[in-house]
Amino acid sequence: MERLDKLLSSTGRWSRREVKQLVREGRVLVDGVPAAGAEQKLDPGISRVLVDGTEAVIRKYTYVMLNKPAGVLSATEDSRQETVLDLLSPELRRQGLFPVGRLDKDSEGLLLLTNDGDLAHRLLSPRRHVDKVYYIRVDRPLGEEDREAFARGVTLADGTACLPAGLEPLGDGSEALVTLHEGKFHQIKRMIASRGAAVCQLKRLSMGTLVLDERLERGKYRLLTGEEVLKIGGKP
């Protein structure tokens, strides 16, 4: 059971103060009856809430797929630079969303934003080894030796050992797909640097079962479908 003002404010459309005013004015119905008070408790999975005659879509957790553009920080706030939350609507920004993991400022592609902390922990847990697939473009062709080195596990310049990873050169080798089972700081760039090359472009294509919707233009987003939420272990 949850408080009515908490549930309605979690949609991002109203503040708790605004919900109290709506209730006082008799504009909120719970199962067809005017709400008794903003503090009234109800089961969001069962009760139907109308505000000014329109059903309020109440969900405890929100899951957003963003096609992150380069030049934007994977952060919730920054006083000087644009963050991924700045790309969202005001309604979504008020729902306490945060990025699950991060993409470097100059990287792009799939980024999941949610307010489901348990899911974020599970997806990022080193013990779970959730696969993440990236497209990269590099400054020299990659070949079989590079693929084998990734398969063995690369040791970075500072001595950090990386788990075995997938490297699939594409075309002439100046492009490739990389599959990681972990998420160290700037990992792909450092792994490629260990092979004497440099990453010119990096785009995340998938994270576990969640695959970037290629219909999303850079900087655009959408809510996950119920099926996508279930596949990643969220709560629809």
N, C-alpha and C positions, 0 to 999 in steps of 0.2 A: 504494500500500500504506500502511495506517495502523496504528498501534499499537492493540491491543485495549483497553487501559485508556483511551486517548484517545477511541476510538469510543464505548465504553459510558458514559463520563462525559459525553460530549457530548449524550446523551439527556436529561440532567438528573435521571435517577433515582438515580444513584450517583456518589459522589465517586471519584477515582482510588484513594484508600486503600481504600474499600469494594470496588472492583473487584478489587484485589489480594487481599483477604481471600476474596472469592467464588471466585477462581481457586485459591487455596491449598486451599480446602475442596472443590474438584472440582465446583463448582456451575455452571461455565461450559463449554459445549460449543461447539466450532467445527467445523462440518460433521460433527457426530456424535462427535467425539473431544474428550476433556477438554483444555482449553486448556493449552498448555505453560508459559505464563507471561503475566503482565499485559502484558509488553512484546512479545508475539507480534504479528507483522505479518500483515495480511490485506487482501483487497480487499473493501470493504463492499458493492460491487455484485454480488459473486459468492458470497462466503461466507455461510453461515447460522449465526447465533449464538443459542444458547439459554441462558437463565439460569433455573435451577430448572425446566427443562422448558418454559418459555415463550419464544417467539421474541422477541428484542429488535429493535425497529424502529429501525434505524440509518440516519440520513440526515445528510449533511454539512451541509445547510442547512435551516433551518426558516422557513416563511413564514406569518404570522398576520394575518388580517383582524380589526381591532377597530372596533367602533362606539363611538368615543370620546364620552364624555359631557362636557358643559360642567363646568368646575370642576376638571379634572384636567390636569396639566402633560404636555406632549409631551416627556418627558425620561426618562433612564434612572434617575436618582436625585435626590432632593432631601431635605435634612434636615428641612424644615418642612412640605412640601406633598405631597399624593398625586400620584404619577406614573402614566403608563399601564402601566408594568411592575408596579405594585402591583395591577393588575386581573387579572394573569395567575396561573396556577397556579405553585406552587413549582418544579415540573418545568420549565416553560417559562422561568421567571425565571433558571434556572441555565444556560440555553443561549446566553447572550451576545446576546440580542436587543436591537435598538434601533429607534426609529421612523425611517421613511424620510420625511424632511421633518418638518414640524411643523404642528400646528394650535394656534391661540391657546388660552389657558386657557379662555376663555369660548366657544370654538367647539366644534363636535361633528361627528360623522360618520366617514367612512372614514379609517382610518389603518393603514398597512402596517407591520408589525414583522418584522424578519428579522435574521439574522446573516450575510447574503450582502452583503458590502461592495461587490463589483463591481456587483451589480444596483442597489444604492442609488445608487452613483455615476452609473450610466447614467440612472436615472430622474430624478435631480436635476440632471443636467448642463444648463446654460443652452443649450448648442448643440443639444440634442435637442428642446427645446420640447414636452415631454410635456403634453398637454392635461389640465387638471383642471377639473371641473365642480362648482359649488357652488349650493346653494339659499340665498337670502337673503330676509329680511323686513326692510323699511325703514320709516322713520317718515313718509315722504311718497310719494305715487305716482310711479313712474318712467314715462317715456314715450318717444316717438320721438326727441326731442332727446338724451336720455340715452343711448339705444341708439346713435345716430350718433356721439356723443362717444366712447363706448367703442370703436367700430369704427375711429375715427381714431387712437386712442391717447391716453390721458389723461396730462397732466402734473400731478404732485402738487404740493402746496403748497411743498415744499422744492426744486422744480425737477427732480425725478426724472422722467424720461420713461418711460412704460410702453408696452409693445408693444400693438398693437390687441388688443382682447378682445371676447368675445361678451357681450351683455346681452339677455336675452329676458324682458321684463316679463310677469307672469302675472296674469290676472284684472283687478282694478282698478289694478294697477301697484304695489301695496304689497308684492308678492312678485315674485321674479325668479330666473332662472337665469343664472349668470355662468360663462363659460368663459375660463380663463387659460392662457397658453402659457409662463408664467414664474412665479416665486415670490418676489417681494420682500416685505420685512417688512410685515406688516399691510396687504398690498396692496389687498385688496377694500375694507376699511374706509376706507382713504385715498382710493381711487378714488371711492367713493360720497360721501365727505366733500367731494371736489372738485366734486361736483354739488349741494352744498348739502343733503345728506341724511345720515342716520346709519343704520348697520346695527343692527337689534335682535336678529337671530338669523342665524347662519351655520352651514351644514352642508355638508360635502364629500360629494358623491355618487359621484364617480368620479375615478380617476387613471389615465390612459392607458386600457388595456383592462380594468382592474380596477374593477368596479362594486360599490358597497356592497350587501351582502345585507340587504334590508329585513326579513328574518326575525330578524335580530340585534337584540335589544333594546339600549338604551343601556348601555354598560359591558360588553357581552358580546362574545365573540370566537369564532373558529373557524380551523382550519388551512385554507389555500388548497387547492383541489382540484388534481390533477395538471394538468388542462387550464388552470386559471387561472395556475399557475406557468409553464407553457410560453408562454402568451400574453404574459406580462409579461417574458419573457426569463430566467426563473430556471432552476434546475437541480433537477428533480424527483427 
